[in-house]
């Protein structure tokens, strides 16, 4: 981070691990599932085949289907909660790669599932540490370097409001997110709720709809102080520095105005002095002529 002249870093922080608990869980669950399947897969397959009482599939095929369903389930839940297709793609890719490796090299899918889960946990930790937040006496800098590079700076004088959000676990562990709201409105999103309907009356299509939007504080992890420890203390520090900055700005303006006033008075005094000298010279010349 390149500091300006007289700029001091007051605090350097990163998100707390609990802030990315959902990402840790999504990769921890497959590890636990595959450990369970190592010991119980044969029992589960045998029970299912006994219940179905059919021989349409072999034991290995049934085992593969059960493994696939159990390992894709956490990613389906994540997809539904986050409304992000990428989680289905990640889960599907993990399963496809595991099946290919099993066919090519005969490695157990359960072992591969555990390995992929451990890799996912490691990548999640790297992703968390890719977030770095700097609070200085002049600005807030948010840096994110993970595949892509994202950078945001907010001058303290541009901050209009600081909002702190804590979840249930965040309240227990004192972890929360600080959303700096600027004069441009950055840091504010909208929640939209809508209802509509359509019908047909006497060959006439009729539609009706209604909705409303609510402005709410919102921001992605690279653009907010996301999941930081002791957010209220950090907020107080930012507010204190912002107040100092505003006071310095006001004092600077007052000083500049005083300098202009003094400069104008000095110019006026100099002009009057020159005028007096000129008047005295004219008066002396007139007396000499007389």
PAZAPA-4460 file (N, C-alpha, C; in steps of 0.05 Angstrom, whole numbers, plus 32768, in hexadecimal, padded with zeros to 4 digits):
% residues 290
    n_x    n_y    n_z   ca_x   ca_y   ca_z    c_x    c_y    c_z   seq   type   mol
   8011   7FE8   8000   8000   8000   8000   8011   8019   8000     1      X     A
   800D   802A   7FED   801C   8043   7FEB   800F   8059   7FFC     2      X     A
   801E   8063   800F   8014   8077   8021   8019   8093   8016     3      X     A
   8007   80A5   801C   800B   80C1   8014   801E   80CE   8029     4      X     A
   8025   80E7   8023   8035   80F6   8035   8025   80FC   804F     5      X     A
   8031   80F6   8065   8026   80F9   8080   800E   80E6   8086     6      X     A
   800B   80D2   8075   7FF6   80BE   807A   8001   80A7   808B     7      X     A
   7FF1   809E   809E   7FF9   8089   80B1   7FE5   8073   80B1     8      X     A
   7FEE   805A   80B0   7FDC   8043   80B2   7FD5   803E   80CF     9      X     A
   7FBC   8042   80D6   7FB4   803E   80F2   7FAC   8021   80F8    10      X     A
   7FA3   8013   80E4   7F9A   7FF7   80E9   7F9A   7FE8   80CE    11      X     A
   7FA4   7FCF   80D0   7FA3   7FBD   80B9   7F94   7FA4   80C2    12      X     A
   7F7E   7F9E   80B5   7F6C   7F88   80BE   7F65   7F76   80A7    13      X     A
   7F5C   7F5E   80AE   7F52   7F4A   809B   7F38   7F3E   80A6    14      X     A
   7F28   7F32   8095   7F0F   7F26   809F   7F15   7F0F   80B3    15      X     A
   7F04   7F0C   80C7   7F06   7EF6   80DA   7EFD   7EDC   80CC    16      X     A
   7F08   7EC5   80D3   7F00   7EAC   80C6   7EE2   7EA7   80C7    17      X     A
   7ED5   7EB0   80DD   7EB9   7EAB   80E0   7EA9   7EB9   80CA    18      X     A
   7EB4   7ECE   80BE   7EA6   7EDD   80A9   7EA2   7ECC   8090    19      X     A
   7EB3   7EB8   808C   7EB0   7EA6   8075   7EA9   7E8A   807E    20      X     A
   7E99   7E89   8093   7E91   7E6F   809E   7E83   7E5E   808A    21      X     A
   7E72   7E6B   8079   7E63   7E5B   8065   7E75   7E4E   8051    22      X     A
   7E8B   7E5B   804A   7E9E   7E4F   8037   7EAE   7E38   8044    23      X     A
   7EB5   7E3C   805D   7EC3   7E27   806B   7EB1   7E0E   806E    24      X     A
   7E98   7E13   8074   7E85   7DFD   8078   7E80   7DED   805E    25      X     A
   7E7E   7DFC   8048   7E77   7DEF   802F   7E8D   7DDB   8026    26      X     A
   7EA5   7DE0   802F   7EBB   7DCD   8029   7EC1   7DBA   8040    27      X     A
   7EB8   7DC1   8058   7EBC   7DAF   806E   7EA8   7D98   806E    28      X     A
   7E8F   7D9E   8065   7E7A   7D8A   8064   7E82   7D72   8052    29      X     A
   7E8C   7D77   8039   7E95   7D60   8029   7EAA   7D4E   8036    30      X     A
   7EBC   7D5B   8045   7ED0   7D4B   8054   7EC3   7D38   8067    31      X     A
   7EB0   7D43   8077   7EA1   7D32   808B   7E90   7D1D   807D    32      X     A
   7E84   7D24   8067   7E73   7D11   8058   7E84   7CFA   804E    33      X     A
   7E9B   7D00   8042   7EAC   7CEB   8037   7EB9   7CDA   804C    34      X     A
   7EBF   7CE6   8063   7EC9   7CD5   8079   7EB4   7CC2   8082    35      X     A
   7E9B   7CCB   8083   7E85   7CBA   808B   7E81   7CA4   8076    36      X     A
   7E83   7CAB   805C   7E7E   7C97   8047   7E94   7C82   8046    37      X     A
   7EAC   7C89   804E   7EC2   7C75   804F   7EBA   7C5D   8061    38      X     A
   7EAD   7C63   8077   7EA5   7C4E   808A   7E89   7C43   8086    39      X     A
   7E77   7C53   807A   7E5B   7C4B   8079   7E50   7C48   805C    40      X     A
   7E60   7C4D   8048   7E55   7C4B   802D   7E4A   7C30   8026    41      X     A
   7E59   7C1B   802D   7E4F   7BFF   8027   7E35   7BF9   8035    42      X     A
   7E33   7C02   804E   7E1B   7BFD   805E   7E03   7C0C   8051    43      X     A
   7E07   7C25   8048   7DF2   7C35   803C   7DE9   7C28   8022    44      X     A
   7DFC   7C20   8011   7DF6   7C14   7FF8   7DE7   7BFA   7FFC    45      X     A
   7DF0   7BE9   800E   7DE3   7BD0   8014   7DC6   7BD4   801D    46      X     A
   7DC2   7BE8   802E   7DA7   7BEE   8038   7D94   7BF7   8022    47      X     A
   7D9F   7C08   8010   7D8E   7C12   7FFA   7D87   7BFB   7FE7    48      X     A
   7D9A   7BEB   7FE0   7D95   7BD5   7FCE   7D81   7BC1   7FDA    49      X     A
   7D83   7BBE   7FF4   7D71   7BAB   8002   7D54   7BB6   8002    50      X     A
   7D52   7BD1   8005   7D37   7BDE   8005   7D2B   7BDD   7FE9    51      X     A
   7D3C   7BE4   7FD5   7D32   7BE4   7FB9   7D2D   7BC8   7FAF    52      X     A
   7D3D   7BB5   7FB8   7D3B   7B99   7FB0   7D3D   7B95   7F92    53      X     A
   7D4E   7BA5   7F86   7D53   7BA4   7F69   7D71   7BA2   7F64    54      X     A
   7D77   7B98   7F4C   7D93   7B96   7F44   7D99   7BA6   7F2B    55      X     A
   7D8B   7BBD   7F29   7D8F   7BCE   7F11   7DAB   7BDA   7F10    56      X     A
   7DB6   7BE0   7F27   7DD0   7BEC   7F29   7DE2   7BDA   7F3A    57      X     A
   7DFC   7BDB   7F33   7E0F   7BCC   7F43   7E15   7BDB   7F5D    58      X     A
   7E23   7BCE   7F6F   7E29   7BDB   7F88   7E3B   7BF3   7F84    59      X     A
   7E4F   7BF1   7F72   7E61   7C08   7F6C   7E52   7C1F   7F60    60      X     A
   7E3F   7C1A   7F4E   7E2F   7C2F   7F42   7E1E   7C3D   7F56    61      X     A
   7E11   7C2E   7F67   7E01   7C39   7F7C   7E12   7C4A   7F8F    62      X     A
   7E29   7C40   7F95   7E3B   7C4E   7FA7   7E43   7C69   7F9B    63      X     A
   7E48   7C69   7F80   7E4F   7C82   7F73   7E38   7C96   7F73    64      X     A
   7E20   7C8C   7F6F   7E08   7C9E   7F70   7E05   7CAA   7F8B    65      X     A
   7E07   7C9A   7FA0   7E04   7CA4   7FBB   7E1A   7CB9   7FC1    66      X     A
   7E33   7CB3   7FB9   7E49   7CC6   7FBD   7E44   7CE0   7FB0    67      X     A
   7E3A   7CDF   7F97   7E34   7CF7   7F87   7E1E   7D08   7F94    68      X     A
   7E09   7CFB   7F9C   7DF2   7D0A   7FA9   7DFA   7D17   7FC3    69      X     A
   7E09   7D08   7FD3   7E11   7D12   7FEE   7E25   7D29   7FEB    70      X     A
   7E36   7D28   7FD7   7E4B   7D3D   7FD4   7E40   7D56   7FC5    71      X     A
   7E2C   7D52   7FB4   7E21   7D6A   7FA6   7E0D   7D78   7FB8    72      X     A
   7E02   7D6B   7FCD   7DED   7D77   7FDE   7DF6   7D91   7FEB    73      X     A
   7E0E   7D93   7FF7   7E16   7DAD   8004   7E17   7DC4   7FF0    74      X     A
   7E1F   7DBE   7FD7   7E21   7DD3   7FC3   7E06   7DDB   7FB9    75      X     A
   7DF3   7DC9   7FB9   7DD7   7DD0   7FB2   7DCC   7DE3   7FC7    76      X     A
   7DD1   7DDD   7FE0   7DC8   7DEF   7FF6   7DD5   7E0A   7FF3    77      X     A
   7DEF   7E0B   7FEE   7DFD   7E25   7FEA   7DF1   7E34   7FD3    78      X     A
   7DEB   7E26   7FBD   7DDE   7E33   7FA6   7DC4   7E40   7FAD    79      X     A
   7DB3   7E31   7FBD   7D99   7E3C   7FC4   7D9B   7E53   7FD7    80      X     A
   7DAE   7E52   7FEA   7DB2   7E67   7FFE   7DBE   7E80   7FF1    81      X     A
   7DD2   7E7D   7FE1   7DE1   7E93   7FD5   7DD6   7E9C   7FBA    82      X     A
   7DC4   7E8C   7FAE   7DB9   7E91   7F94   7DD0   7E96   7F7F    83      X     A
   7DE4   7E85   7F81   7DFB   7E87   7F6F   7E00   7E6C   7F62    84      X     A
   7DFF   7E6C   7F47   7E03   7E53   7F38   7E1F   7E48   7F3B    85      X     A
   7E32   7E5A   7F42   7E4E   7E51   7F43   7E52   7E3A   7F56    86      X     A
   7E41   7E38   7F6B   7E44   7E22   7F7F   7E3C   7E08   7F73    87      X     A
   7E28   7E07   7F62   7E21   7DEF   7F54   7E37   7DE6   7F41    88      X     A
   7E43   7DFA   7F34   7E59   7DF4   7F21   7E71   7DE9   7F30    89      X     A
   7E77   7DF5   7F47   7E8E   7DEB   7F57   7E8A   7DCF   7F60    90      X     A
   7E72   7DCA   7F6B   7E6B   7DAF   7F74   7E6B   7D9A   7F5E    91      X     A
   7E60   7DA2   7F47   7E5F   7D90   7F30   7E7B   7D8A   7F25    92      X     A
   7E8C   7D9F   7F24   7EA7   7D9C   7F1B   7EB7   7D89   7F2D    93      X     A
   7EB3   7D8C   7F47   7EC1   7D7B   7F5A   7EBA   7D5E   7F56    94      X     A
   7EA0   7D59   7F52   7E96   7D3D   7F4E   7EA0   7D31   7F34    95      X     A
   7E9F   7D41   7F1F   7EA8   7D37   7F05   7EC6   7D30   7F05    96      X     A
   7ED6   7D42   7F11   7EF3   7D3D   7F13   7EF9   7D24   7F23    97      X     A
   7EEA   7D21   7F3A   7EEE   7D0A   7F4B   7EE7   7CF0   7F3C    98      X     A
   7ED2   7CF0   7F2D   7ECA   7CD8   7F1E   7EDE   7CD1   7F08    99      X     A
   7EE8   7CE6   7EFA   7EFD   7CE2   7EE6   7F16   7CD5   7EF2   100      X     A
   7F1F   7CE1   7F08   7F37   7CD7   7F16   7F33   7CBA   7F1F   101      X     A
   7F1B   7CB4   7F29   7F15   7C99   7F32   7F16   7C85   7F1B   102      X     A
   7F0B   7C8D   7F04   7F0A   7C7B   7EED   7F27   7C77   7EE2   103      X     A
   7F36   7C8D   7EE1   7F51   7C8C   7ED6   7F65   7C7E   7EE8   104      X     A
   7F64   7C85   7F01   7F79   7C7C   7F14   7F6F   7C6A   7F2B   105      X     A
   7F55   7C66   7F2D   7F4A   7C55   7F41   7F4B   7C60   7F5D   106      X     A
   7F4E   7C7A   7F60   7F4E   7C86   7F7B   7F32   7C88   7F85   107      X     A
   7F2E   7C82   7F9F   7F14   7C83   7FAB   7F08   7C9F   7FAA   108      X     A
   7EEE   7CA0   7FA3   7EE0   7CBA   7FA3   7EDF   7CC7   7FBE   109      X     A
   7EDD   7CB7   7FD3   7EDC   7CC2   7FEE   7EF7   7CD0   7FF5   110      X     A
   7F0D   7CC3   7FED   7F27   7CD0   7FF2   7F29   7CEA   7FE2   111      X     A
   7F20   7CE9   7FC9   7F21   7D01   7FB8   7F10   7D17   7FC4   112      X     A
   7EF8   7D10   7FCE   7EE7   7D23   7FDB   7EF3   7D31   7FF2   113      X     A
   7F02   7D22   8003   7F10   7D2D   801A   7F26   7D40   8010   114      X     A
   7F35   7D37   7FFC   7F4A   7D48   7FF1   7F3F   7D62   7FE6   115      X     A
   7F2A   7D61   7FD7   7F1D   7D79   7FCB   7F13   7D8C   7FE1   116      X     A
   7F08   7D80   7FF7   7EFE   7D90   800D   7F15   7D9F   801B   117      X     A
   7F2C   7D91   801F   7F43   7D9E   802B   7F4E   7DB4   8019   118      X     A
   7F4F   7DAF   7FFF   7F57   7DC4   7FEC   7F44   7DDC   7FEE   119      X     A
   7F2A   7DD6   7FEF   7F17   7DEC   7FF1   7F1A   7DFD   800A   120      X     A
   7F20   7DEF   8021   7F25   7DFE   803A   7F3E   7E10   8037   121      X     A
   7F53   7E05   802A   7F6B   7E15   8027   7F66   7E2D   8015   122      X     A
   7F57   7E29   7FFF   7F51   7E40   7FED   7F3F   7E55   7FFB   123      X     A
   7F2D   7E4B   800C   7F1C   7E5E   801B   7F2D   7E6F   802D   124      X     A
   7F40   7E63   803A   7F52   7E72   804C   7F63   7E87   803D   125      X     A
   7F6C   7E7E   8025   7F7C   7E91   8014   7F69   7EA8   800B   126      X     A
   7F51   7EA1   8004   7F3D   7EB5   7FFB   7F38   7EC9   8012   127      X     A
   7F35   7EBF   802A   7F30   7ED2   8041   7F48   7EE4   8045   128      X     A
   7F60   7ED9   8044   7F78   7EE9   8049   7F7E   7EFC   8031   129      X     A
   7F71   7EF8   801B   7F74   7F0A   8004   7F67   7F25   8009   130      X     A
   7F56   7F27   801D   7F4A   7F40   8025   7F5C   7F4F   8039   131      X     A
   7F63   7F67   8033   7F72   7F78   8045   7F66   7F93   8046   132      X     A
   7F62   7F9D   805F   7F56   7FB7   8063   7F6A   7FC9   8073   133      X     A
   7F6E   7FE1   8069   7F80   7FF4   8077   7F70   800D   807F   134      X     A
   7F73   8015   8097   7F68   802E   80A1   7F7E   8041   80A7   135      X     A
   7F7E   8058   809A   7F93   806C   809E   7F86   8085   80A9   136      X     A
   7F96   8099   80AE   7F8C   80B2   80B9   7F7E   80C3   80A3   137      X     A
   7F7E   80B8   8089   7F72   80C7   8073   7F5D   80B8   8064   138      X     A
   7F5F   809D   8064   7F4D   808D   8053   7F4A   8071   805D   139      X     A
   7F37   8062   8051   7F34   8046   8054   7F3B   8038   803A   140      X     A
   7F4D   8025   803B   7F55   8017   8022   7F4D   7FFA   8025   141      X     A
   7F3F   7FEF   8011   7F37   7FD3   8010   7F44   7FC5   7FF8   142      X     A
   7F54   7FB1   7FFE   7F64   7FA3   7FE9   7F5C   7F86   7FE9   143      X     A
   7F58   7F7B   7FD0   7F51   7F5F   7FCD   7F61   7F54   7FB5   144      X     A
   7F72   7F3F   7FBB   7F82   7F33   7FA6   7F7F   7F14   7FA8   145      X     A
   7F6C   7F0B   7F96   7F68   7EEE   7F94   7F5E   7EE9   7F78   146      X     A
   7F70   7EE0   7F67   7F6B   7EDE   7F4A   7F67   7EF9   7F3E   147      X     A
   7F52   7F07   7F47   7F4E   7F23   7F3E   7F58   7F36   7F54   148      X     A
   7F5D   7F4F   7F4B   7F66   7F63   7F5E   7F50   7F79   7F60   149      X     A
   7F47   7F7E   7F78   7F33   7F93   7F7D   7F3D   7FA6   7F91   150      X     A
   7F38   7FC0   7F8D   7F43   7FD5   7F9E   7F2F   7FEB   7FA1   151      X     A
   7F2B   7FF3   7FBA   7F18   8009   7FBF   7F24   801B   7FD5   152      X     A
   7F22   8035   7FD0   7F2B   8049   7FE3   7F14   805C   7FEA   153      X     A
   7F12   8062   8003   7EFD   8076   800C   7F0B   808B   801D   154      X     A
   7F09   80A3   8014   7F14   80B9   8024   7F02   80BD   803C   155      X     A
   7F0E   80C2   8053   7EFF   80C6   806C   7EEB   80DC   8069   156      X     A
   7EF3   80F1   805B   7EE0   8108   8058   7EC8   8102   8047   157      X     A
   7EC9   80EB   8037   7EB3   80E4   8025   7E9F   80D1   8033   158      X     A
   7EA6   80C7   804B   7E94   80B5   8059   7E7E   80C5   8066   159      X     A
   7E65   80BD   8060   7E4E   80CA   806C   7E42   80BA   8083   160      X     A
   7E47   809F   8083   7E3B   808E   8097   7E4A   8074   8099   161      X     A
   7E4C   8069   80B1   7E59   804F   80B6   7E44   803C   80C2   162      X     A
   7E3E   8026   80B5   7E2A   8013   80BE   7E38   7FF9   80C6   163      X     A
   7E31   7FEF   80DE   7E3D   7FD6   80E8   7E27   7FC1   80E8   164      X     A
   7E2E   7FAA   80DC   7E1B   7F93   80DC   7E28   7F7B   80EA   165      X     A
   7E18   7F6E   80FB   7E21   7F56   8109   7E0B   7F41   8107   166      X     A
   7E13   7F28   8102   7E01   7F12   8103   7E00   7F07   811F   167      X     A
   7DF2   7EF0   8122   7DEF   7EE4   813D   7E0A   7EDB   8147   168      X     A
   7E19   7ECC   8136   7E33   7EC3   813E   7E46   7EDA   8141   169      X     A
   7E43   7EEE   8130   7E54   7F06   8131   7E50   7F15   814B   170      X     A
   7E38   7F16   8156   7E34   7F23   8170   7E42   7F14   8186   171      X     A
   7E42   7EFA   8184   7E4F   7EEA   8199   7E6E   7EED   8198   172      X     A
   7E79   7EED   817F   7E96   7EEE   817C   7EA0   7F0B   8177   173      X     A
   7E8E   7F1E   8177   7E94   7F3A   8171   7EA2   7F3D   8156   174      X     A
   7E94   7F33   8141   7E9D   7F35   8126   7E87   7F41   8115   175      X     A
   7E8D   7F54   8104   7E79   7F60   80F4   7E84   7F6E   80DC   176      X     A
   7E73   7F79   80CC   7E7A   7F87   80B3   7E75   7FA5   80B6   177      X     A
   7E88   7FB5   80AD   7E84   7FD3   80AD   7E80   7FDC   8090   178      X     A
   7E6A   7FE9   808C   7E64   7FF3   8071   7E67   8011   8070   179      X     A
   7E7B   801C   8063   7E7E   8039   8060   7E6C   8043   804A   180      X     A
   7E5A   8055   8051   7E48   8061   803D   7E53   807C   8035   181      X     A
   7E57   8080   801B   7E62   8099   8011   7E4D   80AB   8006   182      X     A
   7E54   80C3   8000   7E41   80D7   7FF6   7E36   80CF   7FDB   183      X     A
   7E45   80BE   7FCC   7E3C   80B5   7FB2   7E28   809F   7FB4   184      X     A
   7E23   8094   7FCC   7E10   807F   7FD0   7E1D   8063   7FCE   185      X     A
   7E37   8062   7FCA   7E45   8048   7FC9   7E43   803A   7FE4   186      X     A
   7E3A   8021   7FE4   7E35   8013   7FFD   7E18   800F   8003   187      X     A
   7E07   8019   7FF1   7DEA   8017   7FF4   7DDF   8006   7FDC   188      X     A
   7DCF   7FF1   7FE3   7DC2   7FE1   7FCE   7DA4   7FE3   7FD2   189      X     A
   7D96   7FD3   7FC3   7D79   7FD3   7FC4   7D6E   7FB7   7FC6   190      X     A
   7D5A   7FB3   7FD8   7D4A   7F9B   7FD9   7D30   7FA0   7FCB   191      X     A
   7D29   7F8F   7FB8   7D11   7F92   7FA8   7CFD   7F7C   7FAE   192      X     A
   7CE5   7F84   7FB4   7CCF   7F70   7FB7   7CBA   7F77   7FA3   193      X     A
   7CB1   7F63   7F94   7C9D   7F67   7F7F   7C88   7F52   7F7F   194      X     A
   7C71   7F59   7F75   7C5B   7F46   7F72   7C4D   7F4D   7F58   195      X     A
   7C45   7F39   7F49   7C38   7F3E   7F30   7C26   7F27   7F28   196      X     A
   7C15   7F2D   7F14   7C03   7F18   7F0A   7BFA   7F20   7EEE   197      X     A
   7BEF   7F0C   7EE0   7BE5   7F11   7EC5   7BCD   7EFF   7EC0   198      X     A
   7BBC   7F08   7EAF   7BA4   7EF8   7EA8   7B99   7F01   7E8E   199      X     A
   7B83   7EF4   7E86   7B76   7EFA   7E6C   7B58   7EFC   7E70   200      X     A
   7B4D   7F13   7E69   7B31   7F18   7E6B   7B26   7F20   7E50   201      X     A
   7B14   7F0F   7E45   7B08   7F15   7E2B   7B1D   7F1B   7E15   202      X     A
   7B2F   7F09   7E13   7B45   7F0B   7DFF   7B57   7F23   7E03   203      X     A
   7B57   7F2E   7E1B   7B68   7F45   7E21   7B7C   7F3C   7E37   204      X     A
   7B95   7F3E   7E31   7BAA   7F37   7E45   7BAD   7F4E   7E59   205      X     A
   7BAB   7F47   7E72   7BAE   7F5B   7E87   7BC4   7F53   7E9A   206      X     A
   7BD5   7F66   7EA1   7BEB   7F61   7EB4   7BEB   7F76   7EC9   207      X     A
   7BF4   7F6E   7EE0   7BF5   7F82   7EF6   7C0D   7F7B   7F07   208      X     A
   7C1A   7F8F   7F12   7C32   7F8A   7F22   7C36   7FA1   7F35   209      X     A
   7C44   7F9B   7F4B   7C4A   7FB0   7F5E   7C64   7FA8   7F6C   210      X     A
   7C72   7FBC   7F75   7C8C   7FB6   7F82   7C96   7FCE   7F91   211      X     A
   7CAB   7FC9   7FA1   7CB8   7FDF   7FAF   7CD5   7FD8   7FB4   212      X     A
   7CE5   7FEC   7FB7   7D01   7FE8   7FBD   7D08   7FF6   7FD7   213      X     A
   7D1B   7FE9   7FE5   7D24   7FF4   7FFF   7D43   7FF6   7FFD   214      X     A
   7D4D   800E   8003   7D6A   8012   8003   7D76   8006   801C   215      X     A
   7D8A   7FF5   8019   7D97   7FE9   8030   7DB5   7FEA   802C   216      X     A
   7DC4   7FEB   8043   7DE1   7FEA   8041   7DEA   7FCF   8037   217      X     A
   7DFC   7FCF   8023   7E04   7FB5   8018   7E1F   7FB9   800A   218      X     A
   7E2F   7FA4   800A   7E49   7FA5   7FFC   7E57   7F8A   7FFD   219      X     A
   7E66   7F85   7FE9   7E76   7F6C   7FE7   7E8E   7F6E   7FF9   220      X     A
   7E9A   7F57   8000   7EB0   7F56   8013   7EC8   7F67   800A   221      X     A
   7ECF   7F69   7FF0   7EE6   7F7A   7FE9   7EE1   7F98   7FEB   222      X     A
   7EC7   7FA0   7FEE   7EC0   7FBC   7FEF   7EB6   7FC6   8009   223      X     A
   7EB7   7FB5   801E   7EAF   7FBD   8039   7EC3   7FB2   804C   224      X     A
   7EC1   7FBA   8065   7ED2   7FAE   807A   7EC3   7F95   8084   225      X     A
   7EC7   7F7F   8075   7EB6   7F68   8078   7EC0   7F55   808E   226      X     A
   7EAE   7F4E   80A1   7EB3   7F3A   80B5   7ECC   7F40   80C6   227      X     A
   7ECE   7F59   80CF   7EE6   7F60   80DF   7EE0   7F5D   80FD   228      X     A
   7EF5   7F58   810C   7EF3   7F55   8129   7EF0   7F70   8136   229      X     A
   7EDF   7F72   814A   7EDA   7F8B   8159   7ED2   7FA2   8147   230      X     A
   7EBC   7F9F   8138   7EB5   7FB3   8124   7EAD   7FCE   8130   231      X     A
   7EA2   7FCE   8148   7E9A   7FE8   8154   7EB2   7FF9   815C   232      X     A
   7EC7   7FEC   8165   7EE0   7FFA   816C   7EED   8006   8152   233      X     A
   7EEC   7FF6   813D   7EF6   8000   8123   7EE6   8017   8119   234      X     A
   7ECC   8015   811C   7EBA   802B   8114   7EC0   8044   8124   235      X     A
   7EC5   8042   813E   7ECC   8059   814E   7EE6   8065   8145   236      X     A
   7EFA   8055   813E   7F13   805F   8135   7F10   806F   811B   237      X     A
   7F00   8064   8108   7EFB   8072   80EF   7EED   808C   80F4   238      X     A
   7ED8   808B   8105   7EC9   80A4   810B   7EDB   80B9   8118   239      X     A
   7EED   80B0   812A   7EFF   80C3   8137   7F12   80D0   8123   240      X     A
   7F1D   80C0   8111   7F2F   80CB   80FD   7F21   80DC   80E9   241      X     A
   7F08   80D5   80E3   7EF8   80E5   80D1   7EF2   8100   80DD   242      X     A
   7EED   8101   80F7   7EE8   811A   8105   7F01   812C   8105   243      X     A
   7F18   811F   810A   7F31   812E   8109   7F36   8139   80ED   244      X     A
   7F30   8129   80D9   7F34   8132   80BE   7F22   814A   80B7   245      X     A
   7F09   8148   80C1   7EF6   815E   80BC   7EFF   8177   80CB   246      X     A
   7F08   8174   80E4   7F12   818B   80F3   7F2A   8198   80E5   247      X     A
   7F3D   8187   80DC   7F54   8191   80CE   7F4C   81A0   80B5   248      X     A
   7F37   8195   80A7   7F2E   81A1   808E   7F22   81BD   8094   249      X     A
   7F12   81BE   80AA   7F05   81D7   80B2   7F1A   81EB   80BA   250      X     A
   7F2E   81E2   80CA   7F44   81F4   80D3   7F54   81FE   80BB   251      X     A
   7F58   81ED   80A8   7F67   81F5   808F   7F57   820A   8080   252      X     A
   7F3D   8207   807E   7F2C   821A   8070   7F2D   8235   807F   253      X     A
   7F2B   8233   809A   7F2C   824C   80AA   7F46   825A   80A6   254      X     A
   7F5C   824A   80A7   7F77   8256   80A3   7F7A   8263   8088   255      X     A
   7F6F   8256   8073   7F71   8261   8058   7F61   827B   8056   256      X     A
   7F49   827B   8063   7F39   8293   8062   7F47   82AA   8071   257      X     A
   7F53   82A3   8088   7F62   82B8   8097   7F79   82C3   8087   258      X     A
   7F87   82B1   807A   7F9D   82BA   8069   7F94   82CC   8053   259      X     A
   7F7D   82C5   8047   7F72   82D7   8032   7F6A   82F2   803D   260      X     A
   7F5D   82F1   8055   7F54   830A   8061   7F6C   831C   8068   261      X     A
   7F80   830F   8075   7F99   831E   807C   7FA7   8328   8064   262      X     A
   7FA7   8318   804F   7FB4   8320   8036   7FA6   8338   802A   263      X     A
   7F8B   8337   802B   7F7B   834D   8020   7F7F   8366   8030   264      X     A
   7F81   8363   804B   7F85   837A   805C   7FA1   8386   8058   265      X     A
   7FB5   8375   8054   7FD0   837E   804F   7FD1   838D   8035   266      X     A
   7FC4   8382   8021   7FC3   8390   8007   7FB5   83AB   8009   267      X     A
   7F9F   83AC   8019   7F90   83C5   801C   7FA1   83D9   802B   268      X     A
   7FB0   83CF   8040   7FC1   83E1   8050   7FD8   83EC   803F   269      X     A
   7FE3   83DB   802E   7FF9   83E3   801D   7FEF   83F8   8009   270      X     A
   7FD6   83F3   7FFE   7FCB   8406   7FEB   7FC6   8421   7FF8   271      X     A
   7FBB   8420   8011   7FB6   843A   801F   7FD1   8448   8025   272      X     A
   7FE6   8439   802C   8000   8445   8032   800B   8452   8019   273      X     A
   8009   8444   8003   8013   844F   7FE9   8003   8468   7FE2   274      X     A
   7FE9   8467   7FE7   7FD8   847E   7FE0   7FE0   8496   7FF1   275      X     A
   7FE5   8491   800B   7FEE   84A7   801D   8008   84B3   8014   276      X     A
   801B   84A1   800D   8034   84AB   8004   8031   84BC   7FEA   277      X     A
   8020   84B3   7FD8   801B   84C1   7FBF   800D   84DC   7FC5   278      X     A
   7FFA   84DC   7FD8   7FEC   84F5   7FDF   8000   8508   7FEC   279      X     A
   8012   84FE   7FFE   8025   850F   800B   8038   851B   7FF6   280      X     A
   8040   850B   7FE2   8051   8515   7FCD   8044   852B   7FBD   281      X     A
   802B   8528   7FB7   801C   853C   7FA7   801A   8556   7FB7   282      X     A
   8014   8552   7FD2   8011   856A   7FE3   802B   8579   7FE5   283      X     A
   8041   856B   7FE7   805B   8578   7FE9   8062   8586   7FCF   284      X     A
   805B   857A   7FB8   8060   8587   7F9E   8050   85A0   7F9B   285      X     A
   8036   859F   7FA4   8025   85B7   7FA1   8030   85CE   7FB2   286      X     A
   803A   85C7   7FCA   8046   85DC   7FDB   805F   85E8   7FCF   287      X     A
   806F   85D8   7FC2   8087   85E2   7FB5   8081   85F4   7F9F   288      X     A
   806C   85ED   7F8F   8064   85FE   7F79   805A   8619   7F83   289      X     A
   804B   8619   7F99   8042   8632   7FA4   8058   8642   7FAF   290      X     A
***
